[in-house]
Amino acid sequence: MSDTTNGNSQMPWQEKAIGLIGAPTAIACYLVYILAGEVKTVSTETRQGLTSHASQTTELINRMDEANREQKLLKLLLQRICVNTAKTEQTRADCFR
């Protein structure tokens, strides 16, 4: 018997695997391996994008909070100016509407 018939051949393991499972299955496994790597890359990029988005959202919220505080301060200042310049009680009361 030759080495190729009794399983003791010196074929590389890849060729033995293809002979055992068949070429279509080997190609399918290879494609799954490649696509799994692509999915991992896309997943990593998505995670980085989400992290960046979260930090930008936090910064935006902080800016909006600061703008709200400034708006309240400006409103208070305008009300004080209105009260100080009002000539009657009715116009003073109108400053707080």
Order of alpha helices (4+ residues) and beta strands (2+ residues): alpha-alpha-alpha
